[in-house]
Amino acid sequence: MVYLRLRPRVPPTLPRASPPTVFRTFTPRTLLPFNGLNNTPVYLAVRGQVFDVSPGRNFYGPGGPYANFAGRDASRGLACGSFDEEMLTKDLDGPLDTLEGLGEEELEALRGWEERFSEKYLVVGKLVPVGSEEAKGAE
């Protein structure tokens, strides 16, 4: 009798699960569409790891202060603390940025960014150069 009186009227429902994250291999060209335009996810790469920064869309998506990094390898720009276009690799079919020429201070800053992204965002893939054996599945 007590149960009938105290039981919930509407059966409880579980919250909807997030769609599964699939780890993918990206080239600079296949990463580019993930820039947040047209409701696409916002991805960016840091030292070869591709992060889903969609939860930070206000920062990394269209109109955000880091928007030029969306869909791109942000490593050099983050290391140098620069949001300029010249920090981005121009040739999407060329080699990946080796980060040559960066000093120890800049590399330390980059490690800090990488750690921050690892704590806050999901790694959804890796960035590989066009033409590499790994890139065959990404193109």
JOUR-V99522 format. One record per residue. N is the residue number from 1. RES is the residue in three letters. PHI is phi in radians with two decimals (999 if undefined). Layout:
BEGIN
N/RES/PHI, N/RES/PHI
END
This chain:
BEGIN
1/MET/999, 2/VAL/-1.11, 3/TYR/-1.04, 4/LEU/-1.04, 5/ARG/-1.38, 6/LEU/-1.70, 7/ARG/-1.12, 8/PRO/-1.16, 9/ARG/-1.32, 10/VAL/-1.87, 11/PRO/-1.08, 12/PRO/-1.16, 13/THR/-2.09, 14/LEU/-1.40, 15/PRO/-1.10, 16/ARG/-1.17, 17/ALA/-1.29, 18/SER/-1.22, 19/PRO/-1.11, 20/PRO/-1.13, 21/THR/-1.63, 22/VAL/-1.83, 23/PHE/-1.32, 24/ARG/-2.18, 25/THR/-1.81, 26/PHE/-2.07, 27/THR/-1.85, 28/PRO/-0.94, 29/ARG/-1.25, 30/THR/-1.38, 31/LEU/-1.39, 32/LEU/-0.90, 33/PRO/-1.15, 34/PHE/-1.55, 35/ASN/-1.95, 36/GLY/1.54, 37/LEU/-1.29, 38/ASN/0.96, 39/ASN/1.08, 40/THR/-1.37, 41/PRO/-1.10, 42/VAL/-1.91, 43/TYR/-2.05, 44/LEU/-2.59, 45/ALA/-1.88, 46/VAL/-2.35, 47/ARG/0.80, 48/GLY/1.54, 49/GLN/-1.68, 50/VAL/-1.77, 51/PHE/-1.85, 52/ASP/-1.56, 53/VAL/-1.73, 54/SER/-0.94, 55/PRO/-1.06, 56/GLY/-1.78, 57/ARG/-0.89, 58/ASN/-1.07, 59/PHE/-1.64, 60/TYR/-1.79, 61/GLY/-1.49, 62/PRO/-0.93, 63/GLY/1.49, 64/GLY/-1.44, 65/PRO/-1.13, 66/TYR/-1.86, 67/ALA/-1.03, 68/ASN/-1.20, 69/PHE/-1.51, 70/ALA/-1.11, 71/GLY/1.30, 72/ARG/-2.36, 73/ASP/-1.45, 74/ALA/-1.65, 75/SER/-0.95, 76/ARG/-1.13, 77/GLY/-1.09, 78/LEU/-1.17, 79/ALA/-1.08, 80/CYS/-1.57, 81/GLY/1.15, 82/SER/-2.18, 83/PHE/-1.84, 84/ASP/-1.20, 85/GLU/-1.03, 86/GLU/-1.18, 87/MET/-1.36, 88/LEU/-1.64, 89/THR/-1.17, 90/LYS/-1.34, 91/ASP/-1.54, 92/LEU/-1.22, 93/ASP/-1.80, 94/GLY/-1.58, 95/PRO/-1.20, 96/LEU/-1.25, 97/ASP/-1.16, 98/THR/-1.47, 99/LEU/1.15, 100/GLU/-1.06, 101/GLY/1.63, 102/LEU/-1.43, 103/GLY/-1.47, 104/GLU/-1.07, 105/GLU/-1.10, 106/GLU/-1.19, 107/LEU/-1.14, 108/GLU/-1.15, 109/ALA/-1.08, 110/LEU/-1.12, 111/ARG/-1.06, 112/GLY/-1.09, 113/TRP/-1.10, 114/GLU/-1.06, 115/GLU/-1.12, 116/ARG/-1.07, 117/PHE/-1.11, 118/SER/-1.08, 119/GLU/-1.32, 120/LYS/-1.81, 121/TYR/-2.22, 122/LEU/-1.38, 123/VAL/-1.47, 124/VAL/-1.92, 125/GLY/3.04, 126/LYS/-2.33, 127/LEU/-1.74, 128/VAL/-2.25, 129/PRO/-1.27, 130/VAL/-1.07, 131/GLY/1.56, 132/SER/-1.32, 133/GLU/-1.03, 134/GLU/-1.16, 135/ALA/-1.27, 136/LYS/-0.98, 137/GLY/-1.40, 138/ALA/-1.56, 139/GLU/-1.68
END
